Amino acid sequence: MKKSGCLMVFLFVAVCASMFVNLILLAAIGAKKPSSVTGVRLLRPKVFEERVLVDGKDPHSKVAVIPLEGVIAFGMVGPLGNSMVDDLKSAFEQAENDRQIKAVVLQVDSPGGEITASDVLYDAICRLARHKPVVVYFNSIGASGAYYAACGSNWIMCNDTTFTGSIGVIISTLNYRELFGKVGLQSLTFKSGKFKDMLNGGREMTDDEKNYVQGLVMQSYDRFVGIVARSRKLDEKALREGVADGRILSGTDAYAARLVDELGYIEDAYDKAAELGGAPEAQVVRYERGFSLDRFFQMFGESQASAKIELDLLPKAVALDPGRIYLLPSFFAP
């Protein structure tokens, strides 16, 4: 009981302190009324803190390093506790609005992910790159959907040993009809149209269903290849007949195929971003999650949740959901 009482007192004090700080901030904002609101752009507060990676002679010029790690998906949680896609867009917005940020390095370690999530990131990177130079650096892997998104940047770099490329689209499902027969189960489905259960694993797919799904895959593939061809200034026909067949490429081969602009290390990406941003003596800072009461209460709630044990054939970060269209290397298919 004493522990519970102390916890309630702590939470009450924390909430009161938060309300007090917010009132002070509101009063300060109210005291600074502009004489005219015409043409004034209201900026959102910074949500990411900056950790200095490389000191620069010019502390007022910075290169922001934004990490992109793991499978790209709306269901993946980002550093702020929202969707990773939304959190990355928040980081891009902060970098765009900060006058001291002269360029951005997007540091990627991702095999790709959902096609729509990758496309949304591609669009967000394109928007940022229209205002400030964006250099994408692939660490160990930057393939498929990650490469798709990177095509929105101004410059792509990786290591000789990086895995990249994998320009292709994949959709998968499981067929367990024979297994059902062995255990005495049968799939019974009522549907409104002939394609409504086309990925039903309890039966064989019809030829019409296979052709329809393949058409969806090729529609997404056409968009992917078109984006690569335009951004890399490559002949689309040659691309389709060459490396755009889903293959994984080493950094060396990707450079030879003109899929990346330069080979090197992450420090070289910092230098390139500073060069493109016209700030050769800039600091290099990494965006990291800052402390907030909302995040504290969220973490506290998670710690109170009951523990559970799960067994998956693949980690959740890479397991494919049947029926979703992905931009991933083929070895992620079940």
Sequence and secondary structure as in RCSB ss.txt:
>XXXX:A:sequence
MKKSGCLMVFLFVAVCASMFVNLILLAAIGAKKPSSVTGVRLLRPKVFEERVLVDGKDPHSKVAVIPLEGVIAFG
MVGPLGNSMVDDLKSAFEQAENDRQIKAVVLQVDSPGGEITASDVLYDAICRLARHKPVVVYFNSIGASGAYYAA
CGSNWIMCNDTTFTGSIGVIISTLNYRELFGKVGLQSLTFKSGKFKDMLNGGREMTDDEKNYVQGLVMQSYDRFV
GIVARSRKLDEKALREGVADGRILSGTDAYAARLVDELGYIEDAYDKAAELGGAPEAQVVRYERGFSLDRFFQMF
GESQASAKIELDLLPKAVALDPGRIYLLPSFFAP
>XXXX:A:secstr
 HHHHHHHHHHHHHHHHHHHHHHHHHHHHHHS  S  TT        EEEEEEE  SEEEEEEEEEEEES B TT
SB TTSSBHHHHHHHHHHHHHH TTEEEEEEEEEE  EEHHHHHHHHHHHHHHHTTS EEEEEEEEEETHHHHHH
TTSSEEEE TT EEE    EE     HHHHHHHT       SSTTTTTT TTS   HHHHHHHHHHHHHHHHHHH
HHHHHHHT  HHHHHHTT SS EEEHHHHHHTTSSSEE  HHHHHHHHHHHTT TTEEEEEEEE   HHHHHHHH
HHHHS       SS TTT   TT EEE  GGG  
